Every structure is written in C-alpha cells, then in structure tokens.
Amino acid sequence: FRSSRYVKHVKDAAARLDNVHILGAVTPEEKAWLYAIARVHVLPSWMETTGLSSLEAAVAGCSIAVSPNGDTRDYFAGDAEYCDPGSPSSIRDAIVRASERGPSAALEQRIRTEYTWERTADATHRAYSEVLD
C-alpha cells in the first residue's frame, strides 16, 4: 500500500531530526490544546482540498501557511501565507510571514459563518436535488 510506504518514509526522516516529532493519533482535546499553543499551522501539501485541519487551526487562533495548490485560495484568500511545497525556503518564508502577521480575525469569522456543517449539508442537498431532478 503506497500510503504506508510514504508514512514509513516520513517517520524515518523525522527520526533523523532532533526537532521533529511524530505524535500519531490525538484526541479532540489534545488537538485543541495543540492548536492553542501553536502560532502557525502549516500545511504545505502538493494538492489540498482545503484541509479541515487548517480551518480548525484558524478558528483556534493560528496563522495559516498553506500550499496554493488545490482550492486553498478559494477558502483562505488573502488571510493565509502561501508556499511552494517543493521548496523548504518557500515554506520557511511563509511560516515567518504568517508568524509575523498573526491570526486573521476576518478568516476566523468567515469560517464560523460560511464553512459550517449546516451550510455544507444544505449545499450538498441542493446539488443532489439538482442532479436528481
């Protein structure tokens, strides 16, 4: 299974570094605590469908540094810092910019009002209804 090889590769690489720790699964309470102590949430993936973790982190008060790939700009617009996932210096620069800018109250408010499970369910219901009609 390709994913398990990738996870093994990441864990092996992290084991060679002093400042990277793989936590594994965390409880919702632990996740809330981790967001609370973090200044920046970083998700420099090659392809992202927004990343629920980035939305959660923004609501918890983190600044956001993400890949511009996928639909991240549709969600985060100018309220996040963007980086090239293939460039460590680009990732670092985005983290520094995000840390300096601080969390976005506008992004938090947008997430709380526009990206709710209720709105998601309504949009999904409308889409299915339209297709089935």
ZINOR-V519824 format. One record per residue. N is the residue number from 1. RES is the residue in three letters. SS is DSSP state (H for helix, E for strand, - for the rest). PHI is phi in whole degrees, 0 to 359 (999 if undefined). D_FIRST is the distance of its C-alpha to the first C-alpha in Angstrom with 2 decimals. Layout:
BEGIN
N;RES;SS;PHI;D_FIRST + N;RES;SS;PHI;D_FIRST
END
This chain:
BEGIN
1;PHE;-;999;0.00 + 2;ARG;H;303;3.79 + 3;SER;H;299;5.64 + 4;SER;H;292;5.70 + 5;ARG;H;294;6.83 + 6;TYR;H;296;9.11 + 7;VAL;H;300;10.43 + 8;LYS;H;298;11.20 + 9;HIS;H;300;12.90 + 10;VAL;H;298;14.87 + 11;LYS;H;297;15.94 + 12;ASP;H;296;17.04 + 13;ALA;H;295;18.98 + 14;ALA;H;295;20.53 + 15;ALA;H;296;21.64 + 16;ARG;-;274;23.78 + 17;LEU;-;245;25.63 + 18;ASP;-;278;28.44 + 19;ASN;-;249;28.25 + 20;VAL;-;236;24.63 + 21;HIS;-;229;23.52 + 22;ILE;-;269;20.29 + 23;LEU;-;276;21.67 + 24;GLY;-;81;18.75 + 25;ALA;-;293;19.73 + 26;VAL;-;232;23.37 + 27;THR;-;284;25.88 + 28;PRO;H;303;27.65 + 29;GLU;H;293;30.67 + 30;GLU;H;295;28.89 + 31;LYS;H;297;27.38 + 32;ALA;H;300;30.91 + 33;TRP;H;295;32.27 + 34;LEU;H;297;29.78 + 35;TYR;H;299;30.68 + 36;ALA;H;295;34.32 + 37;ILE;H;268;34.32 + 38;ALA;-;275;32.37 + 39;ARG;-;266;34.43 + 40;VAL;E;228;31.73 + 41;HIS;E;258;28.34 + 42;VAL;E;241;26.15 + 43;LEU;E;222;23.19 + 44;PRO;-;270;22.96 + 45;SER;-;276;19.80 + 46;TRP;-;290;19.35 + 47;MET;-;213;19.49 + 48;GLU;-;230;20.70 + 49;THR;-;261;21.91 + 50;THR;-;74;24.56 + 51;GLY;-;92;22.76 + 52;LEU;H;305;24.24 + 53;SER;H;298;24.28 + 54;SER;H;291;26.63 + 55;LEU;H;296;28.87 + 56;GLU;H;299;29.05 + 57;ALA;H;295;29.82 + 58;ALA;H;297;32.53 + 59;VAL;H;293;34.19 + 60;ALA;-;278;34.11 + 61;GLY;-;102;36.03 + 62;CYS;-;270;33.58 + 63;SER;E;284;34.00 + 64;ILE;E;239;31.02 + 65;ALA;E;235;29.43 + 66;VAL;E;222;26.76 + 67;SER;E;289;25.36 + 68;PRO;-;278;27.60 + 69;ASN;-;284;24.68 + 70;GLY;-;80;24.11 + 71;ASP;-;251;26.90 + 72;THR;H;300;27.62 + 73;ARG;H;294;31.15 + 74;ASP;H;297;31.96 + 75;TYR;H;270;31.45 + 76;PHE;H;264;32.58 + 77;ALA;H;47;35.11 + 78;GLY;H;270;37.30 + 79;ASP;H;262;36.44 + 80;ALA;-;219;33.47 + 81;GLU;E;258;33.02 + 82;TYR;E;249;30.61 + 83;CYS;E;217;28.79 + 84;ASP;-;277;26.86 + 85;PRO;-;295;23.33 + 86;GLY;-;267;23.51 + 87;SER;-;235;26.80 + 88;PRO;H;305;27.23 + 89;SER;H;291;30.96 + 90;SER;H;294;30.49 + 91;ILE;H;297;28.36 + 92;ARG;H;301;31.03 + 93;ASP;H;299;33.82 + 94;ALA;H;294;32.37 + 95;ILE;H;296;32.05 + 96;VAL;H;298;35.65 + 97;ARG;H;299;36.93 + 98;ALA;H;296;35.25 + 99;SER;H;296;36.66 + 100;GLU;H;290;40.08 + 101;ARG;H;284;40.16 + 102;GLY;-;81;39.24 + 103;PRO;-;293;37.83 + 104;SER;-;260;38.84 + 105;ALA;H;295;40.95 + 106;ALA;H;296;40.83 + 107;LEU;H;295;37.03 + 108;GLU;H;303;37.10 + 109;GLN;H;296;39.74 + 110;ARG;H;298;37.95 + 111;ILE;H;296;34.78 + 112;ARG;H;296;36.94 + 113;THR;H;259;38.84 + 114;GLU;H;261;36.62 + 115;TYR;-;248;33.04 + 116;THR;-;267;33.65 + 117;TRP;H;295;31.77 + 118;GLU;H;297;35.03 + 119;ARG;H;294;35.20 + 120;THR;H;297;31.57 + 121;ALA;H;297;32.32 + 122;ASP;H;298;35.54 + 123;ALA;H;295;33.97 + 124;THR;H;295;31.26 + 125;HIS;H;299;34.05 + 126;ARG;H;299;36.19 + 127;ALA;H;297;33.49 + 128;TYR;H;296;32.79 + 129;SER;H;299;36.56 + 130;GLU;H;296;37.19 + 131;VAL;H;294;34.65 + 132;LEU;H;285;35.95 + 133;ASP;-;286;39.55
END
